[in-house]
Amino acid sequence: MQAKSAPTAVPKRNTRAFVSKYKSAIIVMIGSFILAVILATKAGPSSLFNTLVTGGMWALLAVGLSLVFGVMNVANFAHGESFMVGAFIGYFVFTPISKYLKRSPNEFLSLIAPFLGIIVAALVGLVLGYLLERLLFRPLRGRGKSGWVMNTFLVTVGLSFVMINGTTLLLGPNFRGVPRYWSIPPIEMFGIRIAVERLVAFGLAMLTIFALWLFLQKSRTGRAIRAVSQDETGAQLVGINLNNIYSLTFALATATAAMAGACLLFMFQAYPTVGLKPLYFAWYVVMLVGLGNIAGAIIGGFIVALLQTATQQFFGISWEDVIPTFVMVLVLIVAPSGIFGSEVKGVQEQ
Amino acid sequence: MLKVSHLDASYGFLQILWDVTLEVGDGEFVALIGPNGAGKSTTMRTIAGLLKPSAGQIEFNGAAIGGVPAHEVTRKGISYVSESLNLFTGMSVRDNLLLGAYIVPDKRKQLETLDFVFSLFPRLAERQNQLSGTMSGGERKMLAIARGMMSNPTLMLVDEPSLGLAPHLVADVFNSLRKLQERGVTILLVEQRVNATLAITDRAYVLEHGRITLDGPSRDLKNNEHVRKAYMGI
Protein backbone atom coordinates (compact mmCIF):
# COMPACT_ATOMS: atom_id res chain seq x y z
CA MET A 1 0.00 0.00 0.00
CA GLN A 2 2.68 2.43 1.00
CA ALA A 3 4.81 1.60 -2.00
CA LYS A 4 1.83 2.26 -4.22
CA SER A 5 0.90 5.60 -2.78
CA ALA A 6 4.44 7.01 -2.91
CA PRO A 7 4.81 7.53 -6.67
CA THR A 8 1.43 9.26 -6.97
CA ALA A 9 2.34 11.69 -4.20
CA VAL A 10 5.43 12.91 -6.00
CA PRO A 11 3.89 14.58 -9.07
CA LYS A 12 1.31 16.27 -6.86
CA ARG A 13 4.00 17.91 -4.80
CA ASN A 14 5.82 18.90 -7.98
CA THR A 15 2.75 20.64 -9.34
CA ARG A 16 2.30 22.50 -6.09
CA ALA A 17 5.97 23.53 -6.05
CA PHE A 18 5.67 24.64 -9.65
CA VAL A 19 2.60 26.75 -8.89
CA SER A 20 4.15 28.41 -5.86
CA LYS A 21 7.42 29.07 -7.69
CA TYR A 22 5.72 30.69 -10.68
CA LYS A 23 2.83 32.25 -8.77
CA SER A 24 3.47 35.76 -10.02
CA ALA A 25 4.12 34.50 -13.55
CA ILE A 26 0.80 32.69 -13.61
CA ILE A 27 -1.08 35.71 -12.27
CA VAL A 28 0.56 38.03 -14.80
CA MET A 29 -0.14 35.62 -17.66
CA ILE A 30 -3.80 35.17 -16.72
CA GLY A 31 -4.09 38.96 -16.43
CA SER A 32 -2.54 39.45 -19.85
CA PHE A 33 -4.81 36.85 -21.35
CA ILE A 34 -7.88 38.67 -20.03
CA LEU A 35 -6.45 41.95 -21.31
CA ALA A 36 -5.85 40.35 -24.72
CA VAL A 37 -9.46 39.14 -24.89
CA ILE A 38 -10.79 42.58 -23.92
CA LEU A 39 -8.51 44.22 -26.49
CA ALA A 40 -9.59 41.81 -29.21
CA THR A 41 -13.29 42.38 -28.57
CA LYS A 42 -13.01 46.18 -28.26
CA ALA A 43 -10.44 46.99 -30.92
CA GLY A 44 -10.62 44.02 -33.21
CA PRO A 45 -8.24 41.11 -33.74
CA SER A 46 -5.84 43.13 -35.92
CA SER A 47 -4.61 44.98 -32.83
CA LEU A 48 -3.68 41.59 -31.38
CA PHE A 49 -1.58 40.85 -34.41
CA ASN A 50 0.21 44.19 -34.07
CA THR A 51 0.94 43.18 -30.50
CA LEU A 52 2.57 40.00 -31.75
CA VAL A 53 4.80 41.95 -34.16
CA THR A 54 6.07 44.48 -31.65
CA GLY A 55 6.19 41.81 -28.93
CA GLY A 56 8.42 39.64 -31.07
CA MET A 57 10.79 42.54 -31.61
CA TRP A 58 10.91 43.53 -27.93
CA ALA A 59 11.64 39.90 -27.17
CA LEU A 60 14.48 39.83 -29.69
CA LEU A 61 16.01 42.96 -28.16
CA ALA A 62 15.48 41.65 -24.63
CA VAL A 63 17.26 38.40 -25.48
CA GLY A 64 20.27 40.44 -26.60
CA LEU A 65 20.27 42.44 -23.37
CA SER A 66 19.91 39.29 -21.29
CA LEU A 67 22.71 37.54 -23.11
CA VAL A 68 25.15 40.42 -22.69
CA PHE A 69 24.29 40.85 -19.03
CA GLY A 70 24.48 37.14 -18.33
CA VAL A 71 27.82 36.58 -20.01
CA MET A 72 29.64 39.89 -19.55
CA ASN A 73 27.81 41.45 -16.60
CA VAL A 74 27.24 44.55 -18.67
CA ALA A 75 23.94 46.43 -18.40
CA ASN A 76 23.92 47.60 -21.98
CA PHE A 77 22.17 50.95 -22.38
CA ALA A 78 23.58 51.39 -25.88
CA HIS A 79 21.54 48.48 -27.20
CA GLY A 80 19.02 50.89 -28.71
CA GLU A 81 21.74 52.54 -30.76
CA SER A 82 22.47 49.20 -32.40
CA PHE A 83 18.79 49.21 -33.35
CA MET A 84 19.25 52.75 -34.74
CA VAL A 85 22.32 51.74 -36.76
CA GLY A 86 20.38 48.79 -38.15
CA ALA A 87 17.50 51.04 -39.17
CA PHE A 88 19.87 53.40 -41.01
CA ILE A 89 21.70 50.54 -42.72
CA GLY A 90 18.37 49.05 -43.77
CA TYR A 91 17.34 52.42 -45.20
CA PHE A 92 20.59 53.08 -47.05
CA VAL A 93 20.66 49.62 -48.58
CA PHE A 94 16.97 49.42 -49.48
CA THR A 95 16.36 52.93 -50.87
CA PRO A 96 18.94 52.88 -53.71
CA ILE A 97 17.72 49.46 -54.77
CA SER A 98 14.09 50.53 -54.79
CA LYS A 99 15.03 53.66 -56.81
CA TYR A 100 16.87 51.47 -59.29
CA LEU A 101 13.85 49.18 -59.42
CA LYS A 102 11.59 52.10 -60.38
CA ARG A 103 13.71 52.59 -63.49
CA SER A 104 14.06 48.93 -64.39
CA PRO A 105 11.54 46.69 -62.65
CA ASN A 106 12.72 43.26 -61.62
CA GLU A 107 10.37 41.07 -59.71
CA PHE A 108 12.94 38.88 -58.02
CA LEU A 109 15.08 41.81 -56.86
CA SER A 110 12.08 43.67 -55.48
CA LEU A 111 11.19 40.55 -53.53
CA ILE A 112 14.60 40.13 -51.90
CA ALA A 113 15.64 43.81 -51.60
CA PRO A 114 14.28 44.22 -48.03
CA PHE A 115 16.01 41.00 -46.99
CA LEU A 116 19.27 42.37 -48.39
CA GLY A 117 18.87 45.44 -46.18
CA ILE A 118 18.13 43.28 -43.15
CA ILE A 119 21.06 40.94 -43.77
CA VAL A 120 23.53 43.78 -44.36
CA ALA A 121 22.27 45.44 -41.17
CA ALA A 122 22.86 42.24 -39.21
CA LEU A 123 26.37 41.85 -40.66
CA VAL A 124 27.25 45.46 -39.89
CA GLY A 125 25.89 44.89 -36.37
CA LEU A 126 28.16 41.87 -36.01
CA VAL A 127 31.24 43.90 -36.94
CA LEU A 128 30.16 46.91 -34.89
CA GLY A 129 29.57 44.76 -31.81
CA TYR A 130 32.94 43.10 -32.18
CA LEU A 131 34.71 46.45 -32.51
CA LEU A 132 32.87 47.99 -29.54
CA GLU A 133 33.79 45.05 -27.36
CA ARG A 134 37.43 45.16 -28.44
CA LEU A 135 37.81 48.92 -28.11
CA LEU A 136 35.67 49.67 -25.03
CA PHE A 137 35.13 46.70 -22.76
CA ARG A 138 38.37 44.80 -23.20
CA PRO A 139 40.63 47.68 -22.08
CA LEU A 140 38.25 48.29 -19.17
CA ARG A 141 38.44 44.62 -18.19
CA GLY A 142 42.22 44.89 -18.02
CA ARG A 143 41.83 47.36 -15.18
CA GLY A 144 40.33 44.82 -12.83
CA LYS A 145 36.95 43.75 -11.60
CA SER A 146 36.11 46.34 -8.98
CA GLY A 147 33.17 48.52 -9.94
CA TRP A 148 32.76 46.64 -13.20
CA VAL A 149 28.97 46.80 -13.40
CA MET A 150 28.81 50.52 -12.61
CA ASN A 151 31.72 51.38 -14.90
CA THR A 152 30.37 49.49 -17.88
CA PHE A 153 26.89 50.90 -17.28
CA LEU A 154 28.34 54.41 -17.50
CA VAL A 155 30.37 53.47 -20.57
CA THR A 156 27.28 52.22 -22.38
CA VAL A 157 25.26 55.32 -21.43
CA GLY A 158 28.13 57.47 -22.71
CA LEU A 159 28.36 55.38 -25.85
CA SER A 160 24.64 55.89 -26.42
CA PHE A 161 25.08 59.69 -26.24
CA VAL A 162 28.09 59.62 -28.53
CA MET A 163 26.35 57.45 -31.11
CA ILE A 164 23.16 59.52 -31.09
CA ASN A 165 24.98 62.81 -31.44
CA GLY A 166 27.53 61.39 -33.87
CA THR A 167 24.69 60.24 -36.11
CA THR A 168 23.02 63.66 -35.85
CA LEU A 169 26.30 65.30 -36.84
CA LEU A 170 26.81 62.92 -39.72
CA LEU A 171 23.31 62.52 -41.12
CA GLY A 172 21.31 65.32 -39.54
CA PRO A 173 18.24 64.92 -37.35
CA ASN A 174 15.96 64.03 -40.29
CA PHE A 175 13.60 61.11 -40.40
CA ARG A 176 14.35 58.54 -43.08
CA GLY A 177 11.86 55.79 -43.60
CA VAL A 178 10.14 53.60 -46.09
CA PRO A 179 6.35 53.39 -45.98
CA ARG A 180 6.47 49.76 -47.01
CA TYR A 181 8.91 47.12 -48.10
CA TRP A 182 6.83 45.18 -50.57
CA SER A 183 4.14 46.27 -53.01
CA ILE A 184 2.25 43.07 -52.27
CA PRO A 185 -1.31 43.63 -51.01
CA PRO A 186 -2.04 42.64 -47.40
CA ILE A 187 -2.85 39.01 -46.79
CA GLU A 188 -6.28 37.99 -45.54
CA MET A 189 -5.97 35.71 -42.56
CA PHE A 190 -8.47 34.80 -39.82
CA GLY A 191 -10.73 37.51 -41.19
CA ILE A 192 -8.16 40.31 -40.73
CA ARG A 193 -5.83 41.97 -43.22
CA ILE A 194 -2.20 41.59 -42.35
CA ALA A 195 0.58 43.60 -43.98
CA VAL A 196 3.33 41.39 -45.37
CA GLU A 197 5.98 43.53 -43.62
CA ARG A 198 4.51 42.74 -40.24
CA LEU A 199 4.25 39.06 -40.98
CA VAL A 200 7.89 38.95 -42.08
CA ALA A 201 9.04 40.98 -39.08
CA PHE A 202 7.25 38.61 -36.72
CA GLY A 203 8.54 35.54 -38.51
CA LEU A 204 12.13 36.78 -38.54
CA ALA A 205 12.04 37.69 -34.85
CA MET A 206 10.79 34.24 -33.88
CA LEU A 207 13.21 32.51 -36.23
CA THR A 208 16.17 34.46 -34.89
CA ILE A 209 15.29 33.77 -31.28
CA PHE A 210 14.82 30.09 -32.07
CA ALA A 211 18.14 29.93 -33.94
CA LEU A 212 19.88 31.69 -31.06
CA TRP A 213 18.34 29.28 -28.57
CA LEU A 214 19.38 26.28 -30.67
CA PHE A 215 22.89 27.68 -30.98
CA LEU A 216 23.19 28.22 -27.21
CA GLN A 217 21.79 24.80 -26.33
CA LYS A 218 23.29 22.50 -28.92
CA SER A 219 26.50 23.86 -30.35
CA ARG A 220 29.94 23.63 -28.79
CA THR A 221 30.43 27.40 -28.87
CA GLY A 222 26.95 28.00 -27.51
CA ARG A 223 27.69 25.67 -24.64
CA ALA A 224 30.88 27.64 -24.02
CA ILE A 225 28.88 30.89 -23.87
CA ARG A 226 26.55 29.39 -21.27
CA ALA A 227 29.56 28.07 -19.38
CA VAL A 228 31.07 31.55 -19.17
CA SER A 229 27.79 32.97 -17.89
CA GLN A 230 27.67 30.32 -15.15
CA ASP A 231 31.27 30.18 -14.00
CA GLU A 232 34.05 32.21 -15.55
CA THR A 233 36.87 30.47 -13.71
CA GLY A 234 35.48 27.05 -14.58
CA ALA A 235 35.21 28.13 -18.22
CA GLN A 236 38.85 29.21 -18.28
CA LEU A 237 39.90 25.96 -16.67
CA VAL A 238 38.31 23.84 -19.39
CA GLY A 239 40.17 25.86 -22.00
CA ILE A 240 37.66 28.50 -23.08
CA ASN A 241 39.18 31.80 -24.13
CA LEU A 242 37.01 34.33 -22.31
CA ASN A 243 37.92 37.22 -24.60
CA ASN A 244 36.65 35.36 -27.67
CA ILE A 245 33.39 34.51 -25.94
CA TYR A 246 32.85 38.11 -24.82
CA SER A 247 33.49 39.42 -28.33
CA LEU A 248 31.18 36.86 -29.90
CA THR A 249 28.41 37.49 -27.39
CA PHE A 250 28.48 41.24 -27.80
CA ALA A 251 28.67 40.92 -31.58
CA LEU A 252 25.67 38.57 -31.62
CA ALA A 253 23.60 40.85 -29.39
CA THR A 254 24.43 43.90 -31.50
CA ALA A 255 23.65 42.01 -34.70
CA THR A 256 20.20 40.95 -33.50
CA ALA A 257 19.39 44.52 -32.43
CA ALA A 258 20.55 45.90 -35.77
CA MET A 259 18.48 43.29 -37.53
CA ALA A 260 15.43 44.33 -35.52
CA GLY A 261 16.04 47.93 -36.53
CA ALA A 262 16.11 47.04 -40.22
CA CYS A 263 13.06 44.76 -39.92
CA LEU A 264 10.95 47.49 -38.34
CA LEU A 265 12.01 50.30 -40.68
CA PHE A 266 8.43 50.53 -41.96
CA MET A 267 7.18 51.15 -38.39
CA PHE A 268 10.09 53.14 -36.91
CA GLN A 269 11.69 55.56 -39.34
CA ALA A 270 15.43 55.90 -39.00
CA TYR A 271 16.53 58.95 -37.01
CA PRO A 272 19.24 59.43 -34.36
CA THR A 273 17.14 58.76 -31.26
CA VAL A 274 14.94 56.02 -32.70
CA GLY A 275 16.66 53.41 -30.50
CA LEU A 276 15.62 54.89 -27.15
CA LYS A 277 12.06 53.64 -27.09
CA PRO A 278 12.91 50.06 -28.16
CA LEU A 279 15.68 50.08 -25.55
CA TYR A 280 13.28 51.06 -22.76
CA PHE A 281 10.72 48.48 -23.77
CA ALA A 282 13.41 45.80 -24.01
CA TRP A 283 14.50 46.69 -20.47
CA TYR A 284 10.89 46.47 -19.31
CA VAL A 285 10.79 42.95 -20.71
CA VAL A 286 14.05 42.01 -19.01
CA MET A 287 12.88 43.44 -15.67
CA LEU A 288 9.55 41.70 -16.01
CA VAL A 289 10.82 38.18 -16.69
CA GLY A 290 14.23 38.24 -15.00
CA LEU A 291 17.62 38.22 -16.65
CA GLY A 292 19.01 35.34 -18.62
CA ASN A 293 15.73 33.69 -19.43
CA ILE A 294 15.23 33.31 -23.18
CA ALA A 295 11.87 31.53 -23.11
CA GLY A 296 10.71 34.08 -20.54
CA ALA A 297 11.86 36.94 -22.77
CA ILE A 298 9.52 35.79 -25.54
CA ILE A 299 6.50 35.71 -23.24
CA GLY A 300 7.60 38.97 -21.61
CA GLY A 301 7.97 40.66 -24.98
CA PHE A 302 4.38 39.84 -25.84
CA ILE A 303 3.10 40.92 -22.42
CA VAL A 304 4.85 44.30 -22.63
CA ALA A 305 3.67 44.83 -26.21
CA LEU A 306 0.14 43.94 -25.14
CA LEU A 307 0.25 46.48 -22.33
CA GLN A 308 1.55 49.04 -24.78
CA THR A 309 -1.16 48.38 -27.39
CA ALA A 310 -3.88 48.31 -24.75
CA THR A 311 -2.66 51.62 -23.34
CA GLN A 312 -2.68 53.19 -26.79
CA GLN A 313 -6.18 51.87 -27.36
CA PHE A 314 -7.80 52.80 -24.05
CA PHE A 315 -5.80 55.80 -22.76
CA GLY A 316 -4.24 57.35 -25.83
CA ILE A 317 -0.77 57.18 -27.28
CA SER A 318 0.79 59.71 -24.88
CA TRP A 319 0.24 57.28 -22.00
CA GLU A 320 2.22 54.59 -23.76
CA ASP A 321 5.26 54.94 -21.50
CA VAL A 322 3.40 55.68 -18.30
CA ILE A 323 1.16 52.66 -17.86
CA PRO A 324 3.79 49.99 -18.68
CA THR A 325 6.25 51.70 -16.33
CA PHE A 326 3.62 51.77 -13.60
CA VAL A 327 2.91 48.07 -14.07
CA MET A 328 6.63 47.36 -14.05
CA VAL A 329 6.99 49.12 -10.69
CA LEU A 330 4.17 46.97 -9.30
CA VAL A 331 5.78 43.79 -10.62
CA LEU A 332 9.15 44.72 -9.16
CA ILE A 333 7.59 45.29 -5.74
CA VAL A 334 6.00 41.84 -5.78
CA ALA A 335 8.68 39.88 -7.67
CA PRO A 336 12.00 41.77 -7.56
CA SER A 337 13.91 39.24 -9.68
CA GLY A 338 11.25 39.01 -12.37
CA ILE A 339 8.16 36.84 -12.63
CA PHE A 340 10.12 33.79 -13.77
CA GLY A 341 13.03 34.40 -11.41
CA SER A 342 16.50 35.16 -12.66
CA GLU A 343 18.84 32.45 -13.88
CA VAL A 344 21.76 34.85 -13.88
CA LYS A 345 23.87 35.03 -10.77
CA GLY A 346 24.03 38.42 -9.15
CA VAL A 347 27.28 40.30 -9.22
CA GLN A 348 27.83 39.72 -5.53
CA GLU A 349 27.61 35.96 -5.94
CA GLN A 350 30.19 35.76 -8.69
CA MET B 1 57.45 17.16 -16.32
CA LEU B 2 56.56 20.14 -14.14
CA LYS B 3 59.31 22.30 -12.79
CA VAL B 4 58.56 25.27 -10.58
CA SER B 5 61.57 27.33 -9.58
CA HIS B 6 61.89 30.32 -7.25
CA LEU B 7 58.23 31.20 -7.63
CA ASP B 8 56.82 34.33 -5.97
CA ALA B 9 53.14 35.18 -6.19
CA SER B 10 50.94 37.80 -4.59
CA TYR B 11 47.38 39.13 -4.44
CA GLY B 12 47.79 42.85 -4.90
CA PHE B 13 50.41 43.99 -2.40
CA LEU B 14 50.11 40.89 -0.27
CA GLN B 15 52.80 38.40 -1.18
CA ILE B 16 51.74 34.80 -0.59
CA LEU B 17 54.47 32.64 -2.12
CA TRP B 18 58.14 33.13 -1.40
CA ASP B 19 60.72 31.34 -3.51
CA VAL B 20 58.74 28.14 -4.00
CA THR B 21 60.64 25.44 -5.85
CA LEU B 22 59.14 22.06 -6.61
CA GLU B 23 59.25 19.39 -9.25
CA VAL B 24 56.86 16.69 -10.40
CA GLY B 25 58.24 13.85 -12.52
CA ASP B 26 56.48 11.86 -15.22
CA GLY B 27 53.81 9.57 -13.79
CA GLU B 28 54.48 10.62 -10.22
CA PHE B 29 51.88 11.19 -7.52
CA VAL B 30 53.08 14.16 -5.50
CA ALA B 31 51.39 15.84 -2.55
CA LEU B 32 51.61 19.41 -1.35
CA ILE B 33 50.67 19.60 2.31
CA GLY B 34 50.64 22.34 4.87
CA PRO B 35 48.42 24.34 7.22
CA ASN B 36 45.55 26.62 6.20
CA GLY B 37 46.68 29.81 4.52
CA ALA B 38 50.14 28.51 3.70
CA GLY B 39 49.65 29.19 0.01
CA LYS B 40 48.89 25.69 -1.29
CA SER B 41 45.94 26.80 -3.41
CA THR B 42 47.84 29.88 -4.54
CA THR B 43 50.61 27.63 -5.83
CA MET B 44 48.06 25.61 -7.78
CA ARG B 45 46.30 28.69 -9.13
CA THR B 46 49.61 30.12 -10.30
CA ILE B 47 50.58 26.91 -12.09
CA ALA B 48 47.11 26.72 -13.69
CA GLY B 49 47.46 30.26 -15.01
CA LEU B 50 44.70 31.88 -12.96
CA LEU B 51 47.30 34.02 -11.18
CA LYS B 52 50.36 35.65 -12.72
CA PRO B 53 53.60 34.92 -10.86
CA SER B 54 55.49 38.00 -9.73
CA ALA B 55 58.84 36.22 -10.04
CA GLY B 56 60.24 32.81 -10.88
CA GLN B 57 59.68 30.25 -13.60
CA ILE B 58 57.15 27.51 -14.25
CA GLU B 59 58.20 24.96 -16.84
CA PHE B 60 55.98 22.24 -18.25
CA ASN B 61 57.51 19.63 -20.56
CA GLY B 62 60.31 22.07 -21.29
CA ALA B 63 58.07 25.04 -22.17
CA ALA B 64 57.79 28.10 -19.94
CA ILE B 65 54.15 28.52 -18.81
CA GLY B 66 54.55 31.17 -16.10
CA GLY B 67 52.01 33.95 -16.77
CA VAL B 68 50.34 32.09 -19.65
CA PRO B 69 46.53 32.49 -19.41
CA ALA B 70 44.59 29.57 -17.92
CA HIS B 71 42.81 28.50 -21.11
CA GLU B 72 46.15 28.02 -22.85
CA VAL B 73 47.65 26.15 -19.92
CA THR B 74 44.74 23.71 -20.22
CA ARG B 75 45.55 23.23 -23.89
CA LYS B 76 49.10 22.27 -22.97
CA GLY B 77 47.80 19.32 -20.96
CA ILE B 78 47.38 20.59 -17.41
CA SER B 79 44.02 20.22 -15.76
CA TYR B 80 43.19 22.00 -12.51
CA VAL B 81 40.40 20.73 -10.27
CA SER B 82 39.88 23.72 -8.02
CA GLU B 83 38.88 23.72 -4.39
CA SER B 84 35.56 25.43 -5.12
CA LEU B 85 35.08 23.04 -8.10
CA ASN B 86 33.82 25.79 -10.45
CA LEU B 87 31.16 23.52 -11.93
CA PHE B 88 28.55 24.83 -14.34
CA THR B 89 25.73 24.41 -11.87
CA GLY B 90 22.90 25.20 -14.28
CA MET B 91 23.95 22.50 -16.72
CA SER B 92 23.53 18.76 -16.76
CA VAL B 93 26.29 16.42 -15.69
CA ARG B 94 26.75 15.39 -19.31
CA ASP B 95 27.10 18.99 -20.53
CA ASN B 96 29.62 19.68 -17.79
CA LEU B 97 31.67 16.71 -18.90
CA LEU B 98 31.45 17.60 -22.59
CA LEU B 99 32.63 21.09 -21.74
CA GLY B 100 35.55 19.47 -19.97
CA ALA B 101 36.50 18.14 -23.40
CA TYR B 102 36.14 21.61 -24.96
CA ILE B 103 39.73 21.55 -26.25
CA VAL B 104 39.33 18.08 -27.81
CA PRO B 105 38.16 18.73 -31.38
CA ASP B 106 37.43 15.11 -32.27
CA LYS B 107 33.90 14.24 -31.26
CA ARG B 108 34.55 10.47 -31.26
CA LYS B 109 37.45 10.93 -28.93
CA GLN B 110 35.24 13.03 -26.62
CA LEU B 111 32.68 10.26 -26.37
CA GLU B 112 35.40 7.67 -25.78
CA THR B 113 36.75 9.64 -22.85
CA LEU B 114 33.19 10.13 -21.62
CA ASP B 115 32.68 6.36 -21.60
CA PHE B 116 35.92 5.87 -19.72
CA VAL B 117 34.98 8.52 -17.16
CA PHE B 118 31.57 6.92 -16.71
CA SER B 119 33.21 3.54 -16.14
CA LEU B 120 35.37 5.12 -13.46
CA PHE B 121 32.44 6.95 -11.84
CA PRO B 122 29.29 4.89 -12.56
CA ARG B 123 27.36 7.26 -10.33
CA LEU B 124 27.84 10.06 -12.87
CA ALA B 125 26.55 7.84 -15.67
CA GLU B 126 23.35 7.29 -13.69
CA ARG B 127 22.92 11.01 -13.18
CA GLN B 128 24.11 12.34 -16.49
CA ASN B 129 20.94 14.32 -17.12
CA GLN B 130 20.71 15.83 -13.65
CA LEU B 131 21.68 19.48 -13.13
CA SER B 132 25.10 19.51 -11.53
CA GLY B 133 24.02 22.13 -9.01
CA THR B 134 21.47 19.73 -7.50
CA MET B 135 23.95 16.95 -6.69
CA SER B 136 25.43 16.08 -3.34
CA GLY B 137 28.87 17.28 -2.27
CA GLY B 138 30.57 13.97 -2.97
CA GLU B 139 29.01 13.65 -6.40
CA ARG B 140 30.08 17.18 -7.27
CA LYS B 141 33.68 16.39 -6.32
CA MET B 142 33.54 13.32 -8.55
CA LEU B 143 32.10 15.42 -11.35
CA ALA B 144 34.82 18.05 -11.00
CA ILE B 145 37.54 15.42 -11.13
CA ALA B 146 35.82 13.70 -14.05
CA ARG B 147 35.48 17.00 -15.89
CA GLY B 148 39.17 17.62 -15.32
CA MET B 149 39.93 14.26 -16.94
CA MET B 150 37.85 14.96 -20.04
CA SER B 151 40.58 17.06 -21.66
CA ASN B 152 42.95 14.05 -21.50
CA PRO B 153 45.50 15.90 -19.38
CA THR B 154 48.98 14.61 -18.68
CA LEU B 155 49.13 16.48 -15.39
CA MET B 156 46.25 16.98 -12.99
CA LEU B 157 46.33 19.51 -10.18
CA VAL B 158 43.77 18.44 -7.58
CA ASP B 159 42.98 20.93 -4.85
CA GLU B 160 41.60 19.59 -1.54
CA PRO B 161 39.26 16.92 -2.88
CA SER B 162 38.38 15.81 0.66
CA LEU B 163 37.17 19.21 1.81
CA GLY B 164 33.71 18.93 3.34
CA LEU B 165 33.25 15.26 2.49
CA ALA B 166 32.07 12.42 4.71
CA PRO B 167 34.92 9.99 5.56
CA HIS B 168 33.68 7.11 3.41
CA LEU B 169 33.42 9.44 0.41
CA VAL B 170 36.98 10.63 0.98
CA ALA B 171 38.13 7.05 0.51
CA ASP B 172 36.18 6.91 -2.77
CA VAL B 173 37.79 10.09 -4.04
CA PHE B 174 41.28 8.94 -3.04
CA ASN B 175 40.69 5.60 -4.76
CA SER B 176 39.68 7.32 -7.96
CA LEU B 177 42.87 9.41 -7.85
CA ARG B 178 44.87 6.24 -7.39
CA LYS B 179 43.17 4.71 -10.43
CA LEU B 180 43.97 7.81 -12.41
CA GLN B 181 47.62 7.56 -11.55
CA GLU B 182 47.65 3.91 -12.60
CA ARG B 183 46.40 5.12 -15.99
CA GLY B 184 49.58 7.12 -16.34
CA VAL B 185 48.29 10.54 -15.33
CA THR B 186 50.68 12.59 -13.24
CA ILE B 187 49.02 14.14 -10.19
CA LEU B 188 49.89 17.00 -7.90
CA LEU B 189 47.55 16.85 -4.92
CA VAL B 190 46.90 19.49 -2.30
CA GLU B 191 45.47 18.05 0.91
CA GLN B 192 44.81 18.71 4.56
CA ARG B 193 44.40 15.06 5.53
CA VAL B 194 48.09 14.47 5.92
CA ASN B 195 47.97 10.88 7.09
CA ALA B 196 45.82 9.55 4.26
CA THR B 197 47.65 11.65 1.71
CA LEU B 198 51.11 10.45 2.67
CA ALA B 199 49.80 6.88 2.49
CA ILE B 200 48.90 7.07 -1.20
CA THR B 201 51.44 9.52 -2.66
CA ASP B 202 55.00 8.92 -3.80
CA ARG B 203 56.55 12.17 -2.67
CA ALA B 204 55.45 15.23 -0.77
CA TYR B 205 56.32 18.86 -0.18
CA VAL B 206 55.46 20.73 2.99
CA LEU B 207 54.49 24.36 2.46
CA GLU B 208 54.46 26.70 5.45
CA HIS B 209 53.99 30.48 5.39
CA GLY B 210 54.45 30.48 1.62
CA ARG B 211 57.77 28.65 1.71
CA ILE B 212 58.69 25.03 1.07
CA THR B 213 60.08 23.84 4.37
CA LEU B 214 60.39 20.09 3.84
CA ASP B 215 60.29 17.63 1.01
CA GLY B 216 60.99 13.98 0.39
CA PRO B 217 59.41 10.57 -0.20
CA SER B 218 56.04 10.32 1.52
CA ARG B 219 57.20 7.29 3.50
CA ASP B 220 60.03 9.28 5.06
CA LEU B 221 57.91 12.35 5.75
CA LYS B 222 55.43 10.16 7.59
CA ASN B 223 58.10 9.44 10.18
CA ASN B 224 59.49 12.95 10.25
CA GLU B 225 59.41 14.45 13.70
CA HIS B 226 58.11 17.85 12.63
CA VAL B 227 55.39 16.46 10.36
CA ARG B 228 54.20 14.04 13.02
CA LYS B 229 54.01 16.78 15.60
CA ALA B 230 52.46 19.54 13.51
CA TYR B 231 50.07 17.62 11.27
CA MET B 232 49.29 14.30 12.90
CA GLY B 233 49.11 15.39 16.50
CA ILE B 234 51.43 12.66 17.68
HADDOCK unambig.tbl for C-alpha pairs under 7 A between the chains (distance, minus, plus):
assign (segid A and resid 227 and name CA) (segid B and resid 88 and name CA) 6.07 0.50 0.50
assign (segid A and resid 230 and name CA) (segid B and resid 88 and name CA) 5.62 0.50 0.50
assign (segid A and resid 231 and name CA) (segid B and resid 86 and name CA) 6.20 0.50 0.50
assign (segid A and resid 231 and name CA) (segid B and resid 87 and name CA) 6.98 0.50 0.50
assign (segid A and resid 231 and name CA) (segid B and resid 88 and name CA) 6.01 0.50 0.50
assign (segid A and resid 233 and name CA) (segid B and resid 86 and name CA) 6.46 0.50 0.50
assign (segid A and resid 234 and name CA) (segid B and resid 86 and name CA) 4.63 0.50 0.50
assign (segid A and resid 234 and name CA) (segid B and resid 87 and name CA) 6.18 0.50 0.50
assign (segid A and resid 236 and name CA) (segid B and resid 70 and name CA) 5.76 0.50 0.50
assign (segid A and resid 236 and name CA) (segid B and resid 71 and name CA) 4.92 0.50 0.50
assign (segid A and resid 237 and name CA) (segid B and resid 70 and name CA) 6.05 0.50 0.50
assign (segid A and resid 237 and name CA) (segid B and resid 71 and name CA) 5.89 0.50 0.50
assign (segid A and resid 237 and name CA) (segid B and resid 74 and name CA) 6.41 0.50 0.50
assign (segid A and resid 237 and name CA) (segid B and resid 80 and name CA) 6.61 0.50 0.50
assign (segid A and resid 238 and name CA) (segid B and resid 71 and name CA) 6.71 0.50 0.50
assign (segid A and resid 238 and name CA) (segid B and resid 74 and name CA) 6.49 0.50 0.50
assign (segid A and resid 238 and name CA) (segid B and resid 99 and name CA) 6.73 0.50 0.50
assign (segid A and resid 238 and name CA) (segid B and resid 100 and name CA) 5.20 0.50 0.50
assign (segid A and resid 238 and name CA) (segid B and resid 102 and name CA) 6.38 0.50 0.50
assign (segid A and resid 239 and name CA) (segid B and resid 71 and name CA) 3.84 0.50 0.50
assign (segid A and resid 239 and name CA) (segid B and resid 72 and name CA) 6.42 0.50 0.50
assign (segid A and resid 239 and name CA) (segid B and resid 74 and name CA) 5.36 0.50 0.50
assign (segid A and resid 239 and name CA) (segid B and resid 75 and name CA) 6.29 0.50 0.50
assign (segid A and resid 239 and name CA) (segid B and resid 102 and name CA) 6.56 0.50 0.50
assign (segid A and resid 239 and name CA) (segid B and resid 103 and name CA) 6.07 0.50 0.50
assign (segid A and resid 240 and name CA) (segid B and resid 71 and name CA) 5.52 0.50 0.50
assign (segid A and resid 241 and name CA) (segid B and resid 71 and name CA) 5.76 0.50 0.50
